[in-house]
């Protein structure tokens, strides 16, 4: 049996800790991990900028930043000689190659000879360039930038770098899907600038291609300039911004306005240790998740401020980056954010909670915002019934494909607002049709063992770096919200999750013998708590999982982060608030189930 007194104590502790992270403005910002990948790409961009710029102050700033980054990398090499994306990540060939390129460009072969020897040995052991190509398959979104970085450093010949058709960026955005872009929908700045770097260093053999690309050099770069946000950081992401900067600096355009603004972004986003995160922050995302986890009570002093802030994050104009219509939310309130499905669903769920205690005049604003958000989501649904990340699929690349975790999140957002008489008949009818298609997609996507694999939240110990435990739990939350836990699909999923529990009671996304994490245990426990009449197997799994979370909270392990993978070309990161958010949510559900609350 679960000690209910201790359960309440653990929940209250997790809740207090999460509330303590809230800013005075009423929302959460969080903190992303240091990233060797981001740091390496920033060093390459800064080194080339310092070498090519005609402005002394920029040269000095770039050189100083690069030196600090190199010092950080020198202290974060793994024992096997390689580098991982974070200080908790296993070595991988992509990041290790980027570090090698950065040190070569910075001419540090002598001062860091041993580091480079060990890194090169790791790359050779992994299989070199062939292994790098295998890692990404047909998706050129990240492999071409890495090869370009290596070519700029003189490590590989330019003939090894596939040319990118940057002239396609001149097409209207509505034609991008028909053009069969070789990169995902957000990567136009990389397509253009890296494509131009390849063009400058290796001319196309086809004279028509040469003429088309030569004629589109300036106009395609103008497209990129219009996409650059006020912060200077494309997607607020260091790697993407750095690839753009290094490509321009290496082709005689180090003093271009795009590079200048990119430098401003790198200066503002560097961590005090001298490293860079994968992105500036996930403020909108962690705020939405925190609000839903806490279910802020009526009268909470920060709720109205949080509500106003969250409403201000909704995009109200056609987005210059992806051409997305107004109505969606991105992952941050910063200017480089792009509206996406997961963050829009999360924001709508958070607004559902915040509306309960909002004054009447706020409710009118909320209802208008949610109608825009609903239309945005409904318009983005793919033909297969699932939901992609940024826009309806351009092709077969993962960010444009439907994914199970995103689809489940959207369905939950729809459920939260159903029957509230705020959508209107037209939207209600569209939502009903969307729900049918969405659940059909989920059922068709379920694996034979009962699991679902997510696009986000990979596990580095899983053989395919996937995370069926997290994905299955996330999808089950949709079945819970729609009271579908007794369906065959949900029952198979519940059985799968129970079989993945480790001996100590926690859950690992890798296997039942893997290392359990707070994030994976919490979201799985929350999903299993939804089983109304649990079998002995389910009841035992829930009890052991709740105890694991309780002990983790007592011992302050609910603050321990684990590396998390997301598709963006298999990048890894961790977020300070994830374990606290998920623990608070799961323990709150456990209190609802196991503790009798007396009404005042």
C-alpha positions, 0 to 999 in steps of 0.5 A: 500500500502507498503511504498517503501521508508521504504521497501528499508530502512528496506532491507538495514538495514537487509542487513548491519546487516547480512554483519556485521556478516561476518568474515574477512575470508569472511564467516559466523559462527553464534552462537548456543544457550546454551542447558540444554540438552547438559550441562546435558550430559556433566556434567554426562560425566565429573563427571564419568571421574573425578571419574574414571580417574587415571590422576590428571590433567584430574580429575581437569579439568573435575571437574571444568567444571562440577561445572560450568555447574551445576551452569548454570543449577541451574539458568535455571530451568523453572517455572514448575520445568522442563528443556527445551533444550534452555533458550527459550524452554518449559520443556520436559521430556527428558532434565529434566531426563538428568538434574536429572541424572547429579545432581545425578551423581555429588552427588548434591542431598543435595545442590540442593534438591529443584531443584531436588524435582521440577524436579522430580515432573515435570517428575512424572506429565508428566508420567515418563518412559512411557512418555519418551518411548512414545516420541520416539516410535520405534527409540532408537537413543536417548531414550536408551542413556537417559535410560543409563544415568539414569541407570549410575546414579542409577535412573533406573535399568539396566533391563529397558535399551534395549541392543544394538547389538554393534557387528553389527558395525563390518559389512561393512557399506554397510550391515548396511541397511540389518542389520536393525539397531535400531538407525539412520545412524549417531549413530554408536558410541553411538550404540557401547559404550552404547551397551557395557555399557549395556553389562557390567552391564547386561549380555545377557541371550542368550549365543550366544549373550553373546559370540558374544558381548564379542568377539567384544568388542575391535574390535567394539571400534576400529571402534568408534576410527576410526570414532572420528574426530580430534576435538574429538567431534562426529558430533561436537555434545556435547550430542553424544560425552558425551554419548560415554564418560560416557559409556566408563568411567563407564566401566573402560575405563576412560583413553581411547584415545576416552575419552581423545579426548572427554574431549578436545572437551568439553573443547574447546566447552564450552560457557563462561557461563559454558554451552554447545550448541547442536553443535559447529557451523553451519558455512557452513550452515549459510554461504550458506544461507547468500550468497543466501540471499544477492546475493553478487554483482560483486566486493564484496571484501569478495566474493572470500574469501568466495568462496575459503572457501566454496569450501574447505568445500566439502568432498573429501574422503569417510567419515569414519562416514557414509561411504558417498562418496566424493562430499557432504558438511556438516554443518560446516568446523570443522572435525566432520561434516558429508556430508548431503543433506541439506547442499550440496544443500545449498552449490550448491545454494551459488556457483551458486551465487558466480560463477557469479563474479568469475575469470575464473580460479575459475570457472573451480574449481567451475564446478568440485566441483558442478559436484561432488556435483550433483553426490553425491545428485543423488546417495543418492535419495531414491526410492520414489523420495525424499531425506533423510538426510545422506544416502539412507534409512536404514529403517523407521527412520526419518533421513533415510526417504525422507523429503519434505524440503530437497527434495525441497532444492535439486530441487532448487539447480538443477534448479539453474544450469540447462542450464549452460552447465557445467554438461555434458550430463550424469549428465543433463539426470540424473538431469532431471529424478531426478526432475520428481521423486522429484516433484512426491514425493512432490505431494504425500507427500502434506497433504489434507489441502495443507501443507507439514511438514518438517523434520527440524524447528519444532515449540514447540507450535504446537500440534505435535511439527511439523511446517507445515507453515515452511515446506510448505513455503520451498517447495513452494520456489522450485515451485517458482524456477521452475515457477510452482506456478500456479499448483494445488499443489502450489495453495493449499499450498498458500491458506494454508499459507494465512490461517495461518497468525496471526492478527498482520500480522506475521506467526506462525508455530503453528497456526493463533493464535500462536506467530509469529516469524521472521524466520517463517514470513520471509520464508512464505512471501518470498514464497507468494511473488512468486505468480505472479497474487495474489488474494486479499487474497494473496495480503493482506497476502503479504502486511501485512507480509512485513509490519510486517518484516519491523517493526521488522527490524526498531525495531531490532526484526529481530535479535530475535531468536525462538527455532527450533526443528529438528528430531535428537530425537526432540532436540531444538536449536536456531541460532543467524543468522537465523532471519537475513538471512531469513529477508534479503532474504524476504525483498530483494524479496519484493524490487524486486517486489514492487520497480522500480530500475532505470538502471544506 
